[in-house]
Amino acid sequence: MTMFDPIAQTISDQHLNLACSVQLTVRRLDQIHPNISGNKFFKLKYNFVEAQRLGFKKILTFGGAYSNHIAATAYAAQLFGFKSIGIIRGEELASKTYNPTLMLAQKMGMDFKFVSRENYKLKQDPEFNQQLQVEYPDTYIIPEGGTNALAIQGCQEILKPQDGTQYDVICCAVGTGGTIAGIIERSAPEQHILGFSALKGDFLKQEIQQWTQRTNWSLTDAYCCGGYAKTTPELLRFIHHFEQEYQLPLEHIYTGKMFYGIFDLISKGYFVENSRILLIHTGGLQGRLTI
Ligand SMILES: *Cc1c(COP(=O)(O)O)cnc(C)c1O
């Protein structure tokens, strides 16, 4: 049960000095590991423990070509002695030069199966999963983005026991909602958890509600810049300026949008004076190379 813990102990918090009335602290999950980065480490932790307990030798999961989850799974599988298989969205990618994420995953020994966008949509379909079980027998399957009950159990450990009294607001970037669900579950009732969606739309609210009954949270897609992996010149300018000012690396898919949103909300007076805000830096910096 302790296989990942030595890495987790290295997490540190960084304080940002701002000329305003709120206190910002960044939890640097990006520093856990260069490749099993940030929140993906917490999402995978108990899945790998479970796969090991059940005696599986292979891990299979799903993702797009730029998925941090694919890279993290490939790396963790290699580190802990599993074979890994990635079901990748986009048939056309099979014949192209791999991007840095896929190249890294391949280097870690991951086998790819490229599927059409149409087939990829079936990833939660029982029949499609049965086919995969036949094609890859004795395989532990982790869903897209790594979000399942064990992932949410792992993400609860992003918070430390003392956080309940030290912070009023906790902010987190949201993709599938698994990470924020774990944080919500572990939060104190008087804390507010604020999610910054990396993609457009209201459906994520329901996704999160599947995993938690708590109501001390909210979600905004106001800073998604048009959708998943989309950017605006303003966002890129913000990231560049922020990195120079605070010596803290961001990427443009998740963490960049969250910091962009928080700074905008601060400037609009959204937070109560003297709010103590904890920002979860969820990592993903391997994707930064592809900007
Ligand atoms: C995957 C990812 C997220 C989103 O996590 P979910 O649990 O899918 O919401 C946030 N930040 C980074 C850097 C990620 O790689």
The ligand as an ORCA input file, in Angstrom:
! r2SCAN-3c Opt
* xyz 0 1
  C      -5.624     15.906    -15.943
  C      -5.323     17.237    -15.394
  C      -6.296     17.997    -14.703
  C      -7.740     17.563    -14.608
  O      -7.963     16.554    -13.674
  P      -9.405     15.890    -13.596
  O      -9.321     14.953    -12.465
  O      -9.600     15.145    -14.912
  O     -10.415     16.945    -13.444
  C      -5.919     19.206    -14.148
  N      -4.655     19.666    -14.284
  C      -3.708     18.974    -14.942
  C      -2.357     19.571    -15.057
  C      -4.000     17.739    -15.521
  O      -3.047     17.082    -16.189
*
